[in-house]
Amino acid sequence: MIKKQPFGITDERTIMNNWVKKHLIPLNACVSAIEEAGQYRTPQKAWEAWRIGSELLWVLGRTNADREKTILCACDIAERVLP
């Protein structure tokens, strides 16, 4: 639940804490990844903006992500970094 501040202002830290606590902390994500993720309002926005492909693959490997989709994601990341 998102906490409301006076005058209807949403506390962005509450949003961050909820999804980071739910998705990253249980995976034992590193502190730098948790801090980086905290800059984004939703997991989707974090995923789209994330700069380190190996960290994205790490998350997929720690979840019940579909194996075929994980492999396709790895290929997509590799295409972006290879000359």
Secondary structure, 3 states (H helix, E strand, C coil): CCCECHHHCECHHHHHHHHHHHHCHHHCCCHHHHHHHCCCCCHHHHHHHCCCHHHHHHHHHHCCCCHHHHHHHHHHHHHHHCC
